[in-house]
Amino acid sequence: MLRQRWRALLPLVASALLAAMLVAAWKHLAGQRYIDFYNPWAVTLGHRALGGNPYADGDAYSRFADAIADTSGSASLRTTNVERRLIDPTATPLFYTLFAWVPRDFDLAYGIMAALLVAALLGSVAALASMRGFSTWAAWALAAAAGLLYLPFEVDLRVGNVNALQLAAIVALVLAARNWREEDAGFAQELYLPALVLLVLFKPNIALVAGALAIQLACVRGARAVARGTLLGLGAAGLAYAGSCLHFGSASVWRQWWTSLHDANGGTMLYASGTGNASLAKLLSERYGGIDPYLVGLVLGVLLALFLAASFTACGKDTAGASRRWRRWASDPAAMASTGILLTFAMSPLVWPHYEVLALVPVFYALSPGRLDAAAILVALSCVMLSRPLAQAFDAGGMPSLTYTMLLLGWLPLAAALCLRAARDEG
């Protein structure tokens, strides 16, 4: 009886959460500092007016955007420009090329971006929940709750980054791969690796996720499919390279991006942990004598891989059983995407808080609807650690540094939950 009443209330609960989430998102459209979105907006306007590219002509682009902001009636633009008088063009040429649509009106441009981020987050979480067996209304309620309460998405929306869009792309690829696990998908399947290549060239922070999904394709479809996909991927990379070079009018724009990214002070990727970088590898490298953060990340990644491998042989199961579970794991796109995402958090020397939007993939993969087990408890712990209410409580208590600690460590319970999921003998 109680379950029937709850099911009857689910549409109302989901609708209320969606309304609350949209109201909260609307508040971001007034006077906020969209410091990440400012970069592609300023680059697009600078390129339209001045030509060149942001890596060679960044100062001129900055002055042009500053002049627009100084005379603008937009509170959001002025507020953002105060914090970012100089643009920080660390994104790839393909990234900026694909933002060529950005209108001159800053508020309109960010409004479009915010709508895309909200739609991407809601659709992605609803799809992930549906994959795990949640009902339609339960899936949309969880999606709205994630948009309302999940701190990494709030940060993504606040700064105007693209991680919710990356999440949507990963979920779409996982769904596509699940659909052709049992039957050949024809030419659509051939586009899988090219899509992964383009996603990495758009924003390389998901390179390990793309690699994990490529392994999954190889396990399911074999070397021949991977060979064909690789050739098409090289073609896609060539088109992306040529298109961005044509857009900026320079054959050396990718080399200039690479030089800009790896310039003084160890490279702009290696932001110190005190600047908001929630990379455990970077923090440990700073705390223990300046060890190379890539080496620390490699050690953390190997440890995670070893724990995951040990999970396949848990509970005294024989080698054949462990091998069977590994093959099943490697052929599951959601499992491999989750593995790649957690390896990224472990190994990368740069993990901005909004990157952890991607953690929603392993959040749902580790869950089993209707089962309250250790994995579910660990997932709940991770979600609490990465929640807006907890961050607000820390801020109200004068302990904002604890929010950073939660962002730094919030993926660890998910890693443990993933290992428990690997140890379960499930189909």
Backbone torsions as a table, in degrees:
resi	resn	phi	psi	omega
1	MET	NA	-45.2	180.0
2	LEU	-63.2	-40.2	179.8
3	ARG	-65.9	-38.2	179.0
4	GLN	-65.4	-40.2	178.2
5	ARG	-64.4	-40.1	179.3
6	TRP	-63.6	-41.8	177.8
7	ARG	-63.3	-37.0	178.9
8	ALA	-67.5	-31.6	-179.4
9	LEU	-83.9	-15.7	-174.7
10	LEU	-55.9	-44.6	178.2
11	PRO	-58.4	-39.0	178.9
12	LEU	-67.7	-43.5	179.1
13	VAL	-62.6	-46.0	-179.8
14	ALA	-62.4	-42.0	179.9
15	SER	-64.8	-41.9	179.2
16	ALA	-64.7	-42.0	179.1
17	LEU	-66.1	-40.6	177.9
18	LEU	-62.3	-42.9	179.0
19	ALA	-63.0	-44.7	179.8
20	ALA	-63.6	-38.5	180.0
21	MET	-66.1	-42.5	-179.3
22	LEU	-67.9	-35.9	175.5
23	VAL	-63.3	-44.1	179.0
24	ALA	-62.9	-40.1	178.6
25	ALA	-66.1	-37.1	179.8
26	TRP	-61.6	-34.5	-179.7
27	LYS	-62.7	-21.5	179.5
28	HIS	-75.9	-6.5	-176.9
29	LEU	-90.9	8.3	-176.9
30	ALA	-129.8	109.3	169.6
31	GLY	69.6	17.5	179.9
32	GLN	-84.9	169.5	178.6
33	ARG	-107.6	98.8	-177.8
34	TYR	-91.2	68.2	-167.1
35	ILE	-67.7	-27.7	177.8
36	ASP	-80.8	-40.6	178.4
37	PHE	-66.9	-27.3	179.6
38	TYR	-57.3	-35.6	-177.7
39	ASN	-61.1	-57.5	179.6
40	PRO	-64.1	-32.3	176.6
41	TRP	-63.0	-48.7	-179.0
42	ALA	-66.6	-38.2	179.2
43	VAL	-64.2	-44.4	-179.4
44	THR	-61.9	-47.3	-179.5
45	LEU	-67.5	-39.1	178.7
46	GLY	-63.7	-41.3	-179.2
47	HIS	-67.9	-39.4	178.5
48	ARG	-61.2	-39.6	-174.5
49	ALA	-87.6	-34.9	-168.9
50	LEU	-114.7	-15.5	-172.7
51	GLY	73.8	-158.9	178.8
52	GLY	69.5	-154.7	178.0
53	ASN	-147.5	160.7	-171.9
54	PRO	-69.9	-19.2	-177.0
55	TYR	-81.7	-36.2	179.0
56	ALA	-92.1	-25.7	-173.5
57	ASP	-123.5	32.2	-175.9
58	GLY	-60.3	-39.4	-179.7
59	ASP	-64.5	-41.3	179.0
60	ALA	-66.5	-41.0	176.4
61	TYR	-60.5	-42.5	-179.2
62	SER	-61.9	-45.7	-179.4
63	ARG	-64.2	-37.9	179.3
64	PHE	-64.8	-45.9	179.2
65	ALA	-66.3	-37.0	177.7
66	ASP	-60.9	-42.1	-179.5
67	ALA	-63.6	-39.0	177.0
68	ILE	-64.6	-45.0	-177.7
69	ALA	-65.1	-39.0	-176.2
70	ASP	-64.5	-25.6	-178.9
71	THR	-109.8	9.5	-175.8
72	SER	-84.8	150.1	173.3
73	GLY	-90.9	3.3	-178.7
74	SER	-84.1	118.3	177.6
75	ALA	-64.9	-37.4	179.7
76	SER	-63.6	-44.1	-179.8
77	LEU	-65.2	-44.6	-179.6
78	ARG	-64.6	-42.2	-179.9
79	THR	-63.9	-42.6	179.5
80	THR	-67.0	-42.1	-176.7
81	ASN	-65.5	-31.3	177.2
82	VAL	-58.9	-38.7	-178.7
83	GLU	-83.3	-23.9	-175.8
84	ARG	-131.8	72.0	176.3
85	ARG	-71.6	-27.3	175.4
86	LEU	-111.7	129.6	177.6
87	ILE	-69.8	157.6	-178.2
88	ASP	-125.5	79.2	-170.6
89	PRO	-81.6	75.9	178.7
90	THR	-93.4	-11.7	-178.9
91	ALA	-74.1	164.0	-176.6
92	THR	-75.6	160.3	174.4
93	PRO	-57.9	-35.2	177.6
94	LEU	-63.5	-40.9	178.6
95	PHE	-56.0	-51.6	-177.8
96	TYR	-69.4	-32.5	177.1
97	THR	-62.1	-41.5	-179.1
98	LEU	-74.6	-8.2	173.9
99	PHE	-99.3	15.8	179.6
100	ALA	-65.7	-12.8	179.9
101	TRP	-76.4	-13.1	-169.6
102	VAL	-59.2	125.6	177.4
103	PRO	-74.9	162.1	-179.1
104	ARG	-65.9	-35.5	-180.0
105	ASP	-67.2	113.2	-173.8
106	PHE	-64.3	-42.9	-178.7
107	ASP	-65.9	-41.0	177.0
108	LEU	-64.5	-43.0	-179.2
109	ALA	-60.7	-47.0	180.0
110	TYR	-69.8	-33.4	177.4
111	GLY	-59.0	-41.7	176.8
112	ILE	-64.2	-43.9	-179.6
113	MET	-62.8	-43.8	-180.0
114	ALA	-61.8	-40.9	178.8
115	ALA	-62.9	-40.6	177.8
116	LEU	-63.7	-42.0	-179.6
117	LEU	-65.1	-43.9	-179.7
118	VAL	-63.9	-46.6	179.7
119	ALA	-62.1	-39.9	-179.7
120	ALA	-64.7	-43.1	-179.1
121	LEU	-65.9	-48.0	-178.3
122	LEU	-62.7	-47.1	-179.6
123	GLY	-64.6	-38.9	-178.6
124	SER	-66.2	-47.7	-177.7
125	VAL	-67.3	-40.7	177.5
126	ALA	-60.7	-40.2	179.0
127	ALA	-67.7	-42.3	178.9
128	LEU	-62.5	-42.8	179.6
129	ALA	-65.7	-39.8	178.4
130	SER	-64.1	-37.7	177.9
131	MET	-61.5	-30.3	-179.4
132	ARG	-89.9	5.4	172.5
133	GLY	97.5	7.5	176.7
134	PHE	-74.0	149.1	178.4
135	SER	-67.6	166.8	-177.0
136	THR	-58.9	-49.6	-178.6
137	TRP	-68.2	-36.1	176.3
138	ALA	-64.2	-39.2	179.5
139	ALA	-63.2	-43.4	-179.9
140	TRP	-71.4	-31.9	174.9
141	ALA	-64.5	-42.4	177.3
142	LEU	-65.6	-37.7	178.2
143	ALA	-63.3	-45.0	179.1
144	ALA	-65.6	-38.9	178.4
145	ALA	-63.2	-39.5	177.7
146	ALA	-63.0	-44.1	179.1
147	GLY	-64.5	-31.4	-176.9
148	LEU	-84.7	-35.5	-167.2
149	LEU	-115.7	-14.0	-172.3
150	TYR	-86.1	113.7	-173.3
151	LEU	-59.3	-45.2	-179.7
152	PRO	-56.6	-36.1	177.7
153	PHE	-71.1	-38.2	177.0
154	GLU	-59.1	-39.4	177.4
155	VAL	-68.1	-42.9	178.9
156	ASP	-57.6	-44.1	-180.0
157	LEU	-70.2	-38.7	-176.4
158	ARG	-66.7	-40.3	-177.4
159	VAL	-93.0	-15.9	179.2
160	GLY	78.5	43.5	176.2
161	ASN	-91.7	-167.9	-171.1
162	VAL	-123.1	17.0	-173.3
163	ASN	-68.4	-30.8	174.8
164	ALA	-65.5	-34.0	175.9
165	LEU	-68.4	-38.8	175.0
166	GLN	-62.1	-41.7	177.3
167	LEU	-58.0	-45.1	-179.3
168	ALA	-62.1	-40.5	179.6
169	ALA	-65.1	-42.8	179.3
170	ILE	-64.0	-44.2	179.9
171	VAL	-63.2	-40.6	178.5
172	ALA	-62.1	-41.2	178.8
173	LEU	-67.8	-38.5	176.8
174	VAL	-62.6	-44.5	178.6
175	LEU	-61.6	-43.2	179.4
176	ALA	-62.5	-44.4	-178.6
177	ALA	-66.0	-35.7	177.1
178	ARG	-63.8	-35.3	-176.5
179	ASN	-70.4	-26.8	-179.0
180	TRP	-109.0	18.1	175.1
181	ARG	-64.6	-31.7	-174.8
182	GLU	-102.9	-18.0	-178.4
183	GLU	-147.8	152.3	-178.3
184	ASP	-67.7	134.8	-178.2
185	ALA	-99.5	7.6	177.1
186	GLY	69.5	-143.8	-173.3
187	PHE	-65.0	-29.6	178.8
188	ALA	-56.9	-36.4	178.8
189	GLN	-65.6	-32.8	-179.9
190	GLU	-66.5	-21.8	-178.6
191	LEU	-86.0	-2.1	-174.9
192	TYR	-64.7	-53.2	179.6
193	LEU	-64.6	-42.8	174.5
194	PRO	-56.6	-37.6	177.5
195	ALA	-63.4	-40.5	177.5
196	LEU	-63.2	-41.7	179.2
197	VAL	-60.7	-45.4	-178.7
198	LEU	-66.0	-37.0	177.8
199	LEU	-63.6	-39.1	178.9
200	VAL	-69.4	-41.0	178.8
201	LEU	-68.1	-28.5	175.8
202	PHE	-68.4	-47.3	179.9
203	LYS	-154.4	105.0	-169.0
204	PRO	-70.1	-2.4	-176.8
205	ASN	-66.1	-11.9	179.2
206	ILE	-105.7	24.0	-178.3
207	ALA	-59.3	-41.4	-179.7
208	LEU	-67.6	-34.6	177.3
209	VAL	-65.7	-43.9	178.1
210	ALA	-62.0	-41.1	177.9
211	GLY	-62.3	-41.0	179.7
212	ALA	-64.7	-40.9	179.0
213	LEU	-69.8	-31.0	175.4
214	ALA	-66.7	-38.2	175.8
215	ILE	-62.2	-41.4	178.6
216	GLN	-60.5	-42.1	178.4
217	LEU	-62.1	-41.3	179.7
218	ALA	-63.5	-39.6	-179.7
219	CYS	-66.5	-35.0	-175.8
220	VAL	-86.2	-41.7	-171.4
221	ARG	-110.6	-10.6	174.6
222	GLY	89.5	174.8	-172.8
223	ALA	-66.5	-34.1	-177.4
224	ARG	-64.0	-43.3	178.3
225	ALA	-64.0	-38.7	178.8
226	VAL	-66.2	-39.7	179.0
227	ALA	-62.3	-45.4	178.1
228	ARG	-63.8	-43.8	179.2
229	GLY	-63.5	-34.9	178.9
230	THR	-65.0	-42.5	178.1
231	LEU	-62.2	-44.1	177.1
232	LEU	-66.0	-35.0	177.5
233	GLY	-63.9	-40.1	176.2
234	LEU	-63.5	-38.6	176.2
235	GLY	-64.0	-41.3	178.2
236	ALA	-63.9	-40.2	177.9
237	ALA	-63.4	-40.7	178.1
238	GLY	-63.0	-41.5	178.4
239	LEU	-65.6	-41.0	178.4
240	ALA	-63.6	-41.5	178.5
241	TYR	-63.5	-49.3	-177.9
242	ALA	-65.1	-41.5	-179.3
243	GLY	-62.8	-42.9	179.9
244	SER	-71.0	-35.3	176.0
245	CYS	-64.6	-41.9	177.0
246	LEU	-64.3	-40.2	-179.3
247	HIS	-60.1	-43.5	-177.7
248	PHE	-93.4	-3.0	177.1
249	GLY	66.7	32.5	-178.0
250	SER	-150.3	129.3	177.7
251	ALA	-77.9	-11.2	-176.7
252	SER	-105.7	13.1	-174.0
253	VAL	-64.5	-34.3	178.9
254	TRP	-69.5	-39.0	176.6
255	ARG	-64.4	-39.1	178.2
256	GLN	-65.6	-37.7	176.0
257	TRP	-61.7	-46.6	-178.2
258	TRP	-61.8	-41.8	178.2
259	THR	-64.5	-43.5	179.1
260	SER	-62.0	-37.9	-177.2
261	LEU	-71.2	-29.5	-174.6
262	HIS	-116.7	43.0	-178.4
263	ASP	-87.8	-144.0	-169.8
264	ALA	-60.1	164.1	175.1
265	ASN	61.9	36.5	175.5
266	GLY	81.5	4.5	179.0
267	GLY	100.6	140.7	-176.7
268	THR	-69.4	-12.5	176.3
269	MET	-68.8	-28.4	-170.0
270	LEU	-92.1	60.4	176.1
271	TYR	-65.6	143.2	179.8
272	ALA	-66.3	154.2	-178.9
273	SER	-62.0	-28.5	-179.3
274	GLY	-71.6	-9.9	-179.9
275	THR	-91.5	5.5	-178.8
276	GLY	107.3	-4.8	177.0
277	ASN	-67.8	113.8	-175.7
278	ALA	-95.6	37.3	178.2
279	SER	-88.0	120.9	177.3
280	LEU	-65.6	-37.0	179.0
281	ALA	-62.1	-43.3	179.7
282	LYS	-66.6	-41.9	179.6
283	LEU	-62.5	-46.5	-179.7
284	LEU	-64.4	-35.9	179.0
285	SER	-65.8	-33.9	178.4
286	GLU	-74.7	-36.8	-175.9
287	ARG	-75.5	-24.1	-174.4
288	TYR	-119.8	63.0	167.9
289	GLY	75.0	23.5	175.9
290	GLY	68.8	32.4	175.4
291	ILE	-60.6	146.3	179.1
292	ASP	-53.8	121.3	-177.5
293	PRO	-63.8	-27.1	176.6
294	TYR	-67.5	-35.9	177.1
295	LEU	-67.7	-42.9	177.3
296	VAL	-61.3	-43.8	178.8
297	GLY	-62.1	-38.0	178.0
298	LEU	-63.1	-42.2	178.7
299	VAL	-62.7	-45.0	179.4
300	LEU	-63.6	-39.7	178.9
301	GLY	-65.4	-40.8	178.0
302	VAL	-64.4	-40.8	178.4
303	LEU	-61.9	-44.3	178.7
304	LEU	-62.7	-42.7	178.9
305	ALA	-63.3	-38.3	179.1
306	LEU	-67.1	-42.1	177.4
307	PHE	-62.9	-39.5	179.5
308	LEU	-66.9	-42.6	178.3
309	ALA	-63.0	-39.4	178.6
310	ALA	-64.1	-29.5	-179.9
311	SER	-65.5	-29.7	179.1
312	PHE	-69.8	-19.9	179.3
313	THR	-109.6	17.9	-177.1
314	ALA	-67.4	161.3	174.5
315	CYS	61.7	26.5	174.0
316	GLY	71.4	18.3	-179.7
317	LYS	-71.1	151.9	-174.9
318	ASP	-75.1	171.4	-177.2
319	THR	-62.5	-39.7	179.4
320	ALA	-61.8	-40.9	178.2
321	GLY	-65.5	-39.9	178.5
322	ALA	-64.1	-41.4	179.3
323	SER	-64.5	-39.2	179.0
324	ARG	-64.2	-42.5	179.9
325	ARG	-67.2	-36.0	177.3
326	TRP	-65.0	-42.3	179.7
327	ARG	-63.8	-39.0	178.1
328	ARG	-66.1	-40.8	178.8
329	TRP	-63.2	-48.3	-176.3
330	ALA	-67.7	-21.1	178.8
331	SER	-92.3	-1.7	179.6
332	ASP	-98.1	113.0	-176.4
333	PRO	-63.3	-33.5	178.7
334	ALA	-67.6	-39.0	177.4
335	ALA	-64.1	-44.0	-177.7
336	MET	-71.3	-37.4	175.8
337	ALA	-63.2	-42.1	177.9
338	SER	-61.6	-42.1	179.1
339	THR	-63.2	-45.9	179.4
340	GLY	-62.8	-37.5	179.5
341	ILE	-66.1	-45.6	-179.2
342	LEU	-70.6	-33.4	173.7
343	LEU	-64.4	-35.3	176.9
344	THR	-62.4	-46.3	178.6
345	PHE	-63.2	-35.7	-179.0
346	ALA	-73.1	-39.6	-166.9
347	MET	-99.1	-26.2	-172.2
348	SER	-73.6	136.9	174.4
349	PRO	-80.1	-0.4	178.6
350	LEU	-136.9	111.9	177.7
351	VAL	-134.6	92.5	175.0
352	TRP	-71.0	152.1	-176.9
353	PRO	-52.6	-36.7	-177.8
354	HIS	-71.9	-16.4	174.1
355	TYR	-59.5	-28.3	-173.7
356	GLU	-74.9	1.0	166.8
357	VAL	-56.2	-34.8	-178.7
358	LEU	-65.3	-20.0	180.0
359	ALA	-63.6	-14.4	178.7
360	LEU	-63.9	-23.3	177.0
361	VAL	-65.6	-55.2	177.0
362	PRO	-67.8	-25.7	175.5
363	VAL	-54.6	-49.3	-177.0
364	PHE	-80.4	-32.1	-179.1
365	TYR	-65.9	-34.1	-177.8
366	ALA	-77.0	-12.4	-178.1
367	LEU	-86.6	149.6	169.1
368	SER	-126.9	112.0	-177.2
369	PRO	-54.0	135.7	178.5
370	GLY	81.9	0.2	-179.2
371	ARG	-119.0	119.4	175.0
372	LEU	-101.8	94.1	-178.1
373	ASP	-124.4	-173.4	-177.4
374	ALA	-61.7	-38.0	179.1
375	ALA	-62.2	-42.6	179.2
376	ALA	-63.4	-39.0	178.7
377	ILE	-65.1	-40.6	178.5
378	LEU	-66.4	-39.5	176.2
379	VAL	-62.2	-44.5	178.4
380	ALA	-61.1	-40.7	178.1
381	LEU	-60.8	-45.0	178.6
382	SER	-61.1	-43.4	-179.2
383	CYS	-64.7	-37.6	176.9
384	VAL	-66.1	-44.4	179.6
385	MET	-59.5	-32.4	-176.8
386	LEU	-104.3	26.6	-176.0
387	SER	-97.9	150.9	176.0
388	ARG	-64.7	-43.3	-179.5
389	PRO	-58.6	-38.6	178.9
390	LEU	-66.8	-41.8	177.8
391	ALA	-62.6	-40.8	178.4
392	GLN	-65.4	-36.7	177.6
393	ALA	-65.9	-41.1	177.1
394	PHE	-63.3	-41.4	179.1
395	ASP	-65.0	-43.0	179.7
396	ALA	-64.3	-31.4	179.3
397	GLY	-87.2	7.1	179.6
398	GLY	71.4	27.8	-178.7
399	MET	-126.9	54.4	-177.2
400	PRO	-63.3	-22.8	-180.0
401	SER	-64.6	-24.5	178.3
402	LEU	-68.9	-28.2	175.1
403	THR	-62.5	-42.3	177.0
404	TYR	-61.5	-40.1	178.8
405	THR	-62.1	-41.0	178.6
406	MET	-64.4	-41.4	178.2
407	LEU	-66.2	-34.3	-179.3
408	LEU	-68.0	-38.2	-171.5
409	LEU	-110.9	-2.7	-172.0
410	GLY	-63.2	-21.8	-179.6
411	TRP	-82.6	-15.4	-176.2
412	LEU	-64.2	-44.0	174.8
413	PRO	-60.5	-32.3	176.9
414	LEU	-66.2	-38.0	177.7
415	ALA	-62.3	-41.9	177.7
416	ALA	-65.5	-40.9	178.6
417	ALA	-63.7	-37.9	178.8
418	LEU	-64.6	-39.2	177.1
419	CYS	-64.0	-39.5	176.6
420	LEU	-65.2	-37.8	177.4
421	ARG	-63.4	-39.2	178.7
422	ALA	-66.3	-32.2	-178.1
423	ALA	-75.7	-19.3	179.9
424	ARG	-76.3	135.3	-178.6
425	ASP	-86.5	74.0	-176.5
426	GLU	-111.4	154.0	174.7
427	GLY	-88.6	NA	NA
